[in-house]
Amino acid sequence: MIADSTKGADLDAQKALVGDLALAYNELLPQIPLWERYGNNPAPDIRVTGWPADGDPVFQNGTYNDPFVIVLMLTGQLQPKGS
């Protein structure tokens, strides 16, 4: 099916094959997270101020997809020390 999904110029036929492949993958090969990598957010209190307390909802954001450091910078909560 993978090889067939790349053949020809019929977009509807390709969409059908890719849809079937996605369905088979999701049903037969579920993703099981085996480990989690902690993000490297090098911003200690000696250089930056404005970190929220542990347990703040902003820390529920993923480190890579919607990084909390960037959210805190964009909202102005995280500031360079001395500003």
HELIX and SHEET records of a PDB file:
HELIX    1   1 ASP A    4  THR A    6  5                                   3    
HELIX    2   2 LEU A   11  LEU A   28  1                                  18    
HELIX    3   3 PRO A   57  GLN A   60  5                                   4    
HELIX    4   4 PHE A   68  LEU A   74  1                                   7    
SHEET    1   A 2 VAL A  48  THR A  49  0                                        
SHEET    2   A 2 GLN A  79  PRO A  80 -1                                        
END                                                                             
